[in-house]
């Protein structure tokens, strides 16, 4: 089974790390429901100005990101904030 496929999705934190193999120009589709951070977290994915990584809901589902009092840092792309 392919980790990250529709029938075996990555969790929110897994999807935002380099280990997820998401390349610049790709889209991460968040499934509906609540995605809760369990600790401070820095996303290690790196898109570019020409090929950003887009995060959006899967179809008409409604994802909720619950920071749970933690910090989610998206870092920088090409020297500018990508948040």
Secondary structure in CASP SS format (residue, H / E / C, confidence):
PFRMAT SS
TARGET T0000
AUTHOR 0000-0000-0000
METHOD secondary structure of the structure
MODEL  1
X C 1.00
X C 1.00
X C 1.00
X C 1.00
X E 1.00
X C 1.00
X C 1.00
X E 1.00
X C 1.00
X C 1.00
X C 1.00
X H 1.00
X H 1.00
X H 1.00
X H 1.00
X C 1.00
X C 1.00
X H 1.00
X H 1.00
X H 1.00
X C 1.00
X C 1.00
X C 1.00
X C 1.00
X C 1.00
X C 1.00
X E 1.00
X E 1.00
X E 1.00
X E 1.00
X C 1.00
X C 1.00
X E 1.00
X E 1.00
X E 1.00
X E 1.00
X C 1.00
X C 1.00
X C 1.00
X C 1.00
X E 1.00
X E 1.00
X C 1.00
X C 1.00
X C 1.00
X C 1.00
X C 1.00
X C 1.00
X C 1.00
X C 1.00
X C 1.00
X C 1.00
X C 1.00
X E 1.00
X E 1.00
X E 1.00
X E 1.00
X C 1.00
X C 1.00
X C 1.00
X C 1.00
X C 1.00
X E 1.00
X E 1.00
X E 1.00
X E 1.00
X C 1.00
X C 1.00
X C 1.00
X C 1.00
X C 1.00
X E 1.00
X E 1.00
X C 1.00
X C 1.00
X E 1.00
X E 1.00
X C 1.00
X C 1.00
X E 1.00
X E 1.00
X C 1.00
X C 1.00
END
